């Protein structure tokens, strides 16, 4: 799925709270890593959350993305 935060709420840590909750749910299921496709404009957000880029940029739905991964 996609994660989005309305523009007025960006910077309020709402997105980080959602991401942290999703990662916690993955941990509780016994997952070892999280993989996501980040829009290149959102890459810094995911880097701050401990993700790193894996592989080159690619087009998804007409938007530049990168695969990002984080161990749990």
N, C-alpha and C positions, 0 to 999 in steps of 0.2 A: 504494500500500500504506500501511500504518500503521507508525509507529515508536513503540515503547514501551520504557520502562526500568522494571524492577522497583523498587518503592518503596525498598527498602534501598540500592539503588545510585544513586538520584537524588542529584545534587550531586557525584557522583564523576567527572564529565566523560565517562562512558561514552557518554551520548547525544550529546554534542558531538563525540566522536571518530567516531561512526557518521555523523553529519550531515556532518562535514568530509570523510570518505571518500566519501560519496555525491556531494558537490559536486565533489570532485577527479575522480571518474569522469565526471561530466557535462562538466567542462572538457576532459578527454582525448577525449571524443566530439565536441568542438567546440561544445557548447551555449553560448549567450550569456546565458541567465538560468535561474533555478530558480523554479518556482511550486509552492506547496504549500497545502493546507488545514489550518490549525492550529486545534486546539481553543482557545477563547478563554483557557482556563486556562494553556495552554502558550505563549501569545503572547509573554510576556517572554523565554522561552528563545530563541525564534527572532529576536526583536529584538536580543538580545545577539550573535547570530550574523550580524547585518547585514541581516536581512530587514526589510521594511516592509509594513504593511497596505495592501491594494488592494481597495477596495470595502467594502460594509457586512457586518455579521454575517449569517450564514445558518444554517439548521438542516441538519445532516447526521447521519443515523442517530439523531435525537433529541437531539443534542448541538450546542451553539452553536459555530460555527466562523467563521474569517475567512480570506480568501485572503491569502497573503503572498508576496512576490516579492523576489528578490535577483539583481542582475547578477553575472556571473562574470568 
